[in-house]
């Protein structure tokens, strides 16, 4: 018997980046939460920052849905897993509605995700420099793919009552519902930096105020009843929810017997990038996951037997990270003892010898510095050799996003061989139990990574 998931849902999309998707999506999440609904927040694509604002708006983990990183077959199950127990799900799109992985059609686009979830799309349109032309723009987006259902439009950055009237008249001619009109409100603005919005963890009081302003802007300018009705029009889904324990069992890696090891996971303002499913997989694999903050904590959590250091902004906090010499020494000692250490991007920089001249942990004989060049995009890669995360030959799909440069960029035993895009190259480091790389990988597509790390973790009471 096929089970069905009846969850009202909306996908918030736009013709292009900068149209106001994050403001509208986060505002909707917060506004509906304030009405007493349990809202499940989701983000299309690999971005880590927007989900932090979504979590603040809803009180639930912000979750990513990325067809490139996880495969199209996991979109529905991961959505169902995240939306369990919710009254409403709101999905924020990525870039423009039909933009996806470069040169690969609709793959990883918001449109592909909306079709996979059978969800109506709310198109956020920047109306600041147009009037009647808005109808042609929306008509083009609505008719491009007949499988994508545009349920209505929210007009953003509208300048005046007269401007609103012109836009509404044009869309009425086109037969498209206007579900909201938003004016410019600086209070709802969120500051940006070299990799996008400033994460919530770095500005929590201001972020709380910004989310509250977004909620008020959406509440005042949008027809929440019409949006709720549109969300409820989404048909049932038949995807079984993703389950971390089942994913591990399906990969042939059940939790080992014996005491549960402690896996310390870096957090705080410098290390804000992580996917919620990673901690869930580590827990299902038999570990006790304990967070720590390398900016504040001078010791690793008690009985730490493995370490995960994800992405973030260590370049912003290099002096403070460097000043915490006691913790740097503990990290170096744990790695030297052979305990498993998985580091991505920011974690890679933290394990280096130095970052912009500031001493780091010195686990890797490499030096990192900030540059003006943005390295960004999806990557296809293969494990060069056996490591704590993957056996040699394992194919992964990842994402790279940074403005730093590491010299050398790969160790004598690299982490990955990047096979696409561009000419083949190696990157990252495998050194004892250390796996360090610029590549962000979603473990829902590679559950054996969590299992391998936990299997090698040092158990409480054992010598490191």
Protein Blocks (a to p, Z undefined) as FASTA:
>chain_A
ZZdddddddddddfbehilmmmmmmmmmmmmmmnopacddddedjbfklmmmmmmmnopa
cddddfklnopklmmmmmmmmmgoiabdcdddehjfklccehiajgoiaklmmmmnopac
dddddfklccklmmmmmmmmmmmpmmbccfbdcdehifbfklmmmmmmmmmmnopacfbd
cdddfklpccddfkbcadfklmmmmmmmmmmmmmmmmmmmpcfklmmmmmmmpccdfbdc
ddfklmmmmnopacdedjdddddddedjklmcccfklmmmmmmnopacddddfklmmbdc
ehiabdcddedjfklmmmmmmmmmmlmmmmmmmmmnopacddehjlmmmmmmbeghiace
hlagcdddddfbdcedddddddfbdcfkbcehiacddddddfbdcddfbdfbdfbdcfbg
cjdddedjdehjaccdfbdcdfklmmmlmmmmmmmpccehiaZZ
